[in-house]
């Protein structure tokens, strides 16, 4: 199997995973079938579209109808198994995390194949993995997960750094890709399991609303 075929298969799998996550979330918001398909499609192709435009290469989903078709299959899958998918608390997280990991890897590989340096590839990996979810959350009127304190974009960057380190150490391309995807998935799981979060910025009003700490200088035991 050549590199182009492998990347195409991974991109299709990532499209399926992201489409299911988007459609599942749209179903939770009681969208109709067309609305759910649109949300799933935007989730699946949004990041890759921005990546290809920035890299000045043909937009991937315009080269073949496969991506539109697999999004339709994802919709059928959600319709058939909607009860199990909507009842399961972790199904959205699972499919979103798998799609994120695969798309980060794809973004890095495509950027490197286009001739860009590794630091650009890491940024493109993050955009490929995360931007579709940003558009999805906007469409369903949710605060984008990308901008919350959850470990999301940070996991994408960490996966890219692992890819870079292994490439510098002479690792095989397959090992680089697997390590990158595994890092993203592992960080997302650990972040949810142990409630890891990035610090948030607070404005002056939030600081004013916090109770003032008692000064030890004026402390009395009574």
C-alpha positions as CSV (number, residue, x, y, z in Angstrom):
1,X,0.0,0.0,0.0
2,X,1.5,3.3,-1.0
3,X,1.5,6.5,1.1
4,X,-1.3,8.2,-0.8
5,X,-3.7,5.2,-0.4
6,X,-2.9,4.9,3.3
7,X,-3.6,8.6,3.9
8,X,-6.8,8.4,2.0
9,X,-8.0,5.4,4.1
10,X,-7.1,7.2,7.3
11,X,-8.9,10.4,6.1
12,X,-12.0,8.4,5.3
13,X,-12.0,6.8,8.8
14,X,-11.5,10.2,10.4
15,X,-14.4,11.5,8.3
16,X,-16.6,8.7,9.6
17,X,-15.6,9.3,13.2
18,X,-16.1,13.1,13.1
19,X,-19.3,12.8,11.1
20,X,-20.8,10.5,13.7
21,X,-19.8,12.8,16.5
22,X,-21.4,15.8,14.7
23,X,-24.6,13.9,13.8
24,X,-24.9,12.5,17.3
25,X,-24.7,16.0,18.8
26,X,-27.2,17.3,16.2
27,X,-29.6,14.5,17.2
28,X,-29.2,15.5,20.8
29,X,-30.3,19.0,19.7
30,X,-33.3,17.5,17.8
31,X,-32.1,18.5,14.3
32,X,-33.9,17.0,11.3
33,X,-32.0,14.6,9.0
34,X,-30.7,17.2,6.6
35,X,-29.6,19.5,9.5
36,X,-27.8,16.5,11.2
37,X,-26.1,15.6,7.9
38,X,-24.9,19.2,7.4
39,X,-23.5,19.3,10.9
40,X,-21.8,16.0,10.5
41,X,-20.4,17.0,7.1
42,X,-19.1,20.3,8.4
43,X,-17.5,18.6,11.4
44,X,-15.8,16.1,9.1
45,X,-14.5,18.4,6.4
46,X,-14.2,21.8,8.1
47,X,-10.6,21.5,9.4
48,X,-9.3,19.8,6.3
49,X,-10.9,22.5,4.1
50,X,-9.1,25.3,6.0
51,X,-5.9,23.3,5.9
52,X,-6.0,22.8,2.1
53,X,-6.8,26.5,1.5
54,X,-3.9,27.6,3.7
55,X,-1.6,25.2,2.0
56,X,-2.8,26.3,-1.4
57,X,-3.6,22.7,-2.6
58,X,-6.8,21.3,-4.0
59,X,-9.5,20.9,-1.3
60,X,-9.6,17.2,-0.5
61,X,-13.4,16.6,-0.5
62,X,-13.8,18.2,-3.9
63,X,-11.6,15.6,-5.5
64,X,-13.9,12.6,-4.8
65,X,-17.5,12.0,-3.6
66,X,-16.4,9.5,-1.0
67,X,-16.4,12.0,1.8
68,X,-20.0,13.1,1.1
69,X,-21.0,9.4,0.9
70,X,-19.4,8.3,4.1
71,X,-21.1,11.2,5.9
72,X,-24.4,9.9,4.6
73,X,-23.5,6.4,5.9
74,X,-22.6,7.9,9.2
75,X,-26.1,9.5,9.3
76,X,-27.7,6.1,8.5
77,X,-25.6,4.5,11.3
78,X,-26.8,7.1,13.8
79,X,-30.4,6.7,12.7
80,X,-30.2,2.9,13.1
81,X,-28.4,2.9,16.4
82,X,-29.6,6.2,17.8
83,X,-30.9,4.8,21.0
84,X,-27.6,3.2,21.9
85,X,-25.6,6.2,20.7
86,X,-27.7,8.8,22.5
87,X,-28.0,6.8,25.7
88,X,-24.2,6.2,25.9
89,X,-22.6,9.1,27.7
90,X,-19.2,8.5,26.2
91,X,-20.1,7.9,22.5
92,X,-19.6,11.5,21.5
93,X,-16.3,11.7,23.3
94,X,-15.1,8.4,21.7
95,X,-15.9,9.3,18.1
96,X,-14.7,12.9,18.5
97,X,-11.4,11.8,20.0
98,X,-10.8,9.2,17.3
99,X,-11.6,11.7,14.6
100,X,-9.4,14.3,16.3
101,X,-6.4,11.9,16.5
102,X,-6.7,10.7,12.9
103,X,-7.1,14.2,11.4
104,X,-4.1,15.6,13.4
105,X,-2.0,12.9,11.8
106,X,-3.4,13.6,8.3
107,X,-2.8,17.3,8.7
108,X,0.8,16.8,9.6
109,X,1.5,14.3,6.8
110,X,-0.1,16.5,4.1
111,X,1.7,19.6,5.2
112,X,5.1,17.8,5.2
113,X,4.3,16.2,1.8
114,X,3.6,19.7,0.5
115,X,7.1,20.8,1.5
116,X,6.3,22.9,4.6
117,X,8.5,22.7,7.8
118,X,7.5,20.7,10.8
119,X,6.4,23.7,12.9
120,X,3.9,24.6,10.1
121,X,2.8,20.9,9.9
122,X,2.0,20.8,13.7
123,X,-0.2,23.9,13.4
124,X,-1.9,22.4,10.3
125,X,-2.4,19.2,12.2
126,X,-4.2,21.2,15.0
127,X,-6.3,23.1,12.5
128,X,-7.3,19.9,10.7
129,X,-8.2,18.1,13.8
130,X,-10.0,20.9,15.7
131,X,-11.5,23.5,13.4
132,X,-14.3,21.2,12.2
133,X,-15.4,20.9,15.8
134,X,-15.4,24.7,16.2
135,X,-17.7,25.1,13.3
136,X,-19.9,22.3,14.6
137,X,-20.3,23.9,18.0
138,X,-21.1,27.3,16.4
139,X,-23.8,25.7,14.3
140,X,-25.5,24.0,17.2
141,X,-25.1,27.2,19.4
142,X,-22.6,25.8,21.8
143,X,-19.4,27.3,23.2
144,X,-16.6,25.8,21.0
145,X,-14.7,23.1,22.8
146,X,-11.6,24.4,21.2
147,X,-11.8,27.6,23.3
148,X,-12.7,26.0,26.6
149,X,-10.2,25.0,29.3
150,X,-10.5,21.3,28.2
151,X,-7.3,19.6,26.9
152,X,-8.3,19.7,23.2
153,X,-6.1,21.8,21.0
154,X,-3.2,21.1,23.5
155,X,-3.6,17.4,22.8
156,X,-3.3,18.1,19.0
157,X,-0.1,20.1,19.6
158,X,1.3,17.4,21.9
159,X,0.6,14.7,19.2
160,X,2.5,16.9,16.7
161,X,5.5,17.3,19.0
162,X,5.6,13.5,19.5
163,X,5.5,13.1,15.7
164,X,8.4,15.5,15.4
165,X,10.6,13.9,18.1
166,X,10.2,10.5,16.7
167,X,11.0,11.7,13.2
168,X,14.2,13.3,14.5
169,X,15.1,10.1,16.2
170,X,14.8,8.1,13.0
171,X,11.5,6.4,13.7
172,X,9.6,4.8,10.8
173,X,6.7,6.8,9.3
174,X,4.2,4.3,10.5
175,X,5.5,4.6,14.1
176,X,5.4,8.4,13.9
177,X,1.8,8.3,12.8
178,X,0.7,5.8,15.4
179,X,2.5,7.6,18.2
180,X,1.0,10.9,17.2
181,X,-2.6,9.5,17.1
182,X,-2.0,7.6,20.4
183,X,-0.7,10.7,22.1
184,X,-3.8,12.7,21.2
185,X,-6.2,9.9,22.3
186,X,-4.3,9.2,25.5
187,X,-4.2,12.9,26.5
188,X,-7.9,13.3,25.9
189,X,-8.7,10.2,28.0
190,X,-6.4,11.3,30.8
191,X,-7.7,14.8,30.8
192,X,-11.3,13.6,31.2
193,X,-10.4,10.9,33.7
194,X,-8.4,13.2,36.0
195,X,-10.2,16.5,35.1
196,X,-7.1,18.1,33.7
197,X,-7.7,21.7,32.6
198,X,-5.8,24.7,31.4
199,X,-5.8,27.8,33.5
200,X,-8.5,30.3,32.6
201,X,-8.2,34.1,32.4
202,X,-10.3,36.2,34.8
203,X,-11.4,39.7,34.4
204,X,-11.3,42.4,37.1
205,X,-14.9,41.8,38.1
206,X,-14.2,38.1,38.7
207,X,-11.3,38.9,40.9
208,X,-13.4,41.5,42.8
209,X,-16.1,38.9,43.4
210,X,-13.7,36.4,45.0
211,X,-13.5,36.5,48.8
212,X,-10.4,38.3,50.0
213,X,-7.9,36.1,51.7
214,X,-7.4,36.9,55.3
215,X,-4.1,38.6,56.0
216,X,-1.9,36.7,58.4
217,X,-0.7,40.0,59.7
218,X,-4.1,40.8,61.1
219,X,-4.9,37.3,62.1
220,X,-6.4,36.6,65.6
221,X,-7.2,33.2,67.1
222,X,-10.6,34.5,68.3
